[in-house]
Amino acid sequence: AGPLSLTYQQRQWNLQGDSLDIDTHCLESLPPQPQATDSDIPLSIADIQNQLPLFNITLDKLRITPWDSYQGRAVVTNSAEGQRLAFQGDLVSGIVSLNNQQMLTLESLKLQIPDSDDVIQLNGDVKVPVSLDEIPEQGDIHGEFVTSYVEKPLLMKLNWQQKKGHLTITPEGEEQSLLDVPWELSIAEKRL
């Protein structure tokens, strides 16, 4: 890790760093968490958001092992409007925000597969559940997959309300889908 500086100005914490390396293999050495019981109150996203101070974190180089190829510059902010993450690297870039109504907006995500010309681009909105032990109640995600395996980019649409949704994948400029799948999620039986 490179040098980090922490300041507090105008009611906002600011953390600036040259580099930060995170090795996910270290997570294996953490002690196990106690099992949740029915009497445990699930964590609420709104409660977490309300407890966060105003902050701005800028890391000029963030690297997470074992995904070193996807290192880049990260900026995370918490403001009165919500949280925002912007990331810019050679193989991945994107912007995602979470507002105070728990709407997660993927403004853009571009991911290039290492040692390949294949690219995945996504954008969309997801209504984040009130607590972390539930699935998102609604979402609308659009994507584009560019690969050397097919002539045209593949357009993806994934949307859902509650536990029912629809997934389609269609070559760009065509009406006929390669994949058109309505789906329903059954939590009790844990099947899709």
C-alpha positions as CSV (number, residue, x, y, z in Angstrom):
1,A,0.0,0.0,0.0
2,G,1.1,3.5,-0.7
3,P,0.9,6.5,1.6
4,L,-2.6,7.5,2.7
5,S,-3.8,10.9,4.0
6,L,-6.9,11.6,6.0
7,T,-8.4,15.0,6.5
8,Y,-11.6,16.5,7.8
9,Q,-12.8,19.6,6.1
10,Q,-16.3,21.2,5.8
11,R,-18.0,18.4,7.7
12,Q,-16.6,15.7,5.3
13,W,-13.9,13.1,5.7
14,N,-11.4,12.9,2.9
15,L,-9.1,9.9,2.4
16,Q,-6.5,10.1,-0.4
17,G,-4.2,7.3,-1.3
18,D,-1.6,6.4,-3.9
19,S,-2.4,2.7,-3.8
20,L,-4.2,0.0,-1.8
21,D,-3.7,-3.7,-2.3
22,I,-6.3,-6.1,-0.9
23,D,-5.6,-9.8,-0.8
24,T,-8.9,-11.7,-0.6
25,H,-7.0,-14.8,0.5
26,C,-6.6,-13.1,4.0
27,L,-10.4,-13.4,4.4
28,E,-10.0,-17.1,4.9
29,S,-8.2,-16.5,8.2
30,L,-11.1,-14.5,9.6
31,P,-13.0,-16.2,12.4
32,P,-16.4,-17.6,11.4
33,Q,-19.5,-15.4,12.2
34,P,-22.1,-16.8,14.5
35,Q,-25.2,-18.3,12.8
36,A,-28.1,-15.9,12.6
37,T,-31.2,-16.8,14.5
38,D,-34.8,-16.0,13.8
39,S,-34.7,-13.3,16.6
40,D,-31.8,-11.5,14.9
41,I,-32.9,-8.2,13.2
42,P,-31.7,-8.1,9.6
43,L,-29.4,-5.3,8.6
44,S,-31.2,-2.5,7.0
45,I,-29.6,-0.6,4.0
46,A,-31.3,2.6,5.1
47,D,-29.9,2.3,8.6
48,I,-26.4,1.7,7.3
49,Q,-26.8,4.7,4.9
50,N,-28.0,6.9,7.8
51,Q,-25.0,6.0,10.0
52,L,-22.4,6.9,7.3
53,P,-20.6,10.2,7.7
54,L,-20.0,12.4,4.6
55,F,-16.8,11.2,3.0
56,N,-14.7,11.1,-0.2
57,I,-12.2,8.3,-0.7
58,T,-9.8,8.5,-3.6
59,L,-7.4,5.7,-4.4
60,D,-5.2,6.2,-7.4
61,K,-4.5,2.5,-7.7
62,L,-6.8,-0.1,-6.1
63,R,-5.7,-3.7,-6.6
64,I,-7.7,-6.7,-5.3
65,T,-6.0,-10.1,-5.5
66,P,-6.6,-12.5,-7.3
67,W,-8.2,-10.0,-9.9
68,D,-5.0,-8.0,-10.4
69,S,-5.8,-7.4,-14.1
70,Y,-8.7,-5.3,-13.1
71,Q,-6.8,-2.8,-11.0
72,G,-7.6,0.9,-11.4
73,R,-8.5,4.3,-9.8
74,A,-11.4,4.2,-7.4
75,V,-13.4,7.2,-6.0
76,V,-16.1,6.5,-3.4
77,T,-18.3,9.3,-2.1
78,N,-21.1,9.6,0.5
79,S,-23.2,12.7,0.2
80,A,-26.7,13.8,1.2
81,E,-27.9,12.2,-2.1
82,G,-26.4,8.8,-1.4
83,Q,-23.3,6.8,-2.2
84,R,-21.3,6.7,-5.5
85,L,-18.4,4.6,-6.8
86,A,-16.5,5.5,-9.9
87,F,-13.8,3.1,-11.1
88,Q,-11.4,3.5,-14.1
89,G,-8.9,0.9,-15.1
90,D,-7.4,-0.6,-18.3
91,L,-9.8,-3.5,-18.4
92,V,-12.8,-2.3,-16.3
93,S,-14.5,1.0,-15.8
94,G,-17.8,2.1,-14.4
95,I,-20.0,4.2,-12.2
96,V,-22.6,3.0,-9.8
97,S,-24.7,5.0,-7.3
98,L,-27.1,4.1,-4.5
99,N,-29.6,6.9,-3.6
100,N,-31.5,7.3,-0.3
101,Q,-34.6,5.5,-1.7
102,Q,-32.3,2.4,-2.1
103,M,-32.3,2.6,-5.9
104,L,-29.0,1.2,-7.2
105,T,-28.1,2.7,-10.6
106,L,-25.5,1.2,-12.7
107,E,-24.7,4.2,-14.9
108,S,-22.1,2.3,-16.8
109,L,-19.9,-0.8,-16.5
110,K,-17.4,-1.8,-19.2
111,L,-15.5,-5.0,-18.7
112,Q,-12.9,-6.3,-21.1
113,I,-11.9,-10.0,-20.7
114,P,-8.0,-10.2,-20.2
115,D,-6.0,-11.2,-23.3
116,S,-9.1,-10.9,-25.5
117,D,-11.1,-8.4,-27.5
118,D,-14.3,-9.6,-25.8
119,V,-16.2,-6.7,-24.0
120,I,-19.2,-6.7,-21.7
121,Q,-21.1,-3.4,-21.1
122,L,-24.0,-3.1,-18.7
123,N,-26.3,-0.4,-17.3
124,G,-29.5,-0.3,-15.4
125,D,-31.4,0.1,-12.1
126,V,-32.0,-2.3,-9.2
127,K,-34.4,-1.6,-6.3
128,V,-32.3,-2.7,-3.4
129,P,-34.2,-4.6,-0.7
130,V,-34.9,-2.9,2.7
131,S,-32.8,-5.6,4.5
132,L,-29.7,-7.5,3.3
133,D,-31.4,-10.9,3.8
134,E,-33.9,-10.3,0.9
135,I,-33.6,-10.3,-2.9
136,P,-34.0,-7.1,-4.9
137,E,-37.7,-6.5,-5.5
138,Q,-37.3,-5.0,-8.9
139,G,-34.7,-4.4,-11.5
140,D,-34.0,-3.5,-15.1
141,I,-30.6,-4.3,-16.5
142,H,-29.4,-3.8,-20.1
143,G,-26.2,-5.2,-21.5
144,E,-24.1,-5.6,-24.7
145,F,-21.6,-8.4,-25.2
146,V,-19.1,-8.0,-28.0
147,T,-17.2,-11.2,-28.8
148,S,-15.3,-12.6,-31.7
149,Y,-17.5,-15.7,-31.4
150,V,-20.5,-14.0,-33.1
151,E,-20.7,-11.5,-35.9
152,K,-22.9,-8.9,-34.1
153,P,-22.9,-7.6,-30.5
154,L,-25.4,-9.5,-28.4
155,L,-27.9,-7.3,-26.5
156,M,-29.2,-8.5,-23.1
157,K,-32.2,-7.4,-21.2
158,L,-33.0,-8.6,-17.7
159,N,-35.9,-7.3,-15.8
160,W,-38.0,-8.4,-12.8
161,Q,-40.7,-7.5,-10.3
162,Q,-40.8,-9.3,-7.0
163,K,-39.8,-12.9,-7.8
164,K,-40.7,-13.0,-11.5
165,G,-38.7,-11.8,-14.4
166,H,-37.6,-12.1,-18.0
167,L,-34.2,-12.5,-19.7
168,T,-33.6,-12.0,-23.4
169,I,-30.5,-12.0,-25.5
170,T,-30.8,-10.8,-29.1
171,P,-28.2,-10.1,-31.8
172,E,-28.0,-6.3,-32.5
173,G,-30.3,-5.2,-35.2
174,E,-32.4,-8.4,-35.2
175,E,-35.9,-9.1,-34.0
176,Q,-35.4,-12.9,-33.3
177,S,-33.9,-13.6,-29.9
178,L,-31.3,-16.2,-29.3
179,L,-32.6,-16.6,-25.7
180,D,-36.0,-15.6,-24.4
181,V,-36.6,-16.9,-20.9
182,P,-39.3,-15.9,-18.4
183,W,-38.3,-17.0,-14.9
184,E,-39.7,-17.2,-11.4
185,L,-37.6,-17.5,-8.3
186,S,-38.7,-19.9,-5.5
187,I,-36.9,-19.0,-2.3
188,A,-38.5,-21.7,-0.1
189,E,-37.5,-24.4,-2.5
190,K,-34.2,-22.6,-3.5
191,R,-34.7,-23.3,-7.2
192,L,-34.9,-21.2,-10.3
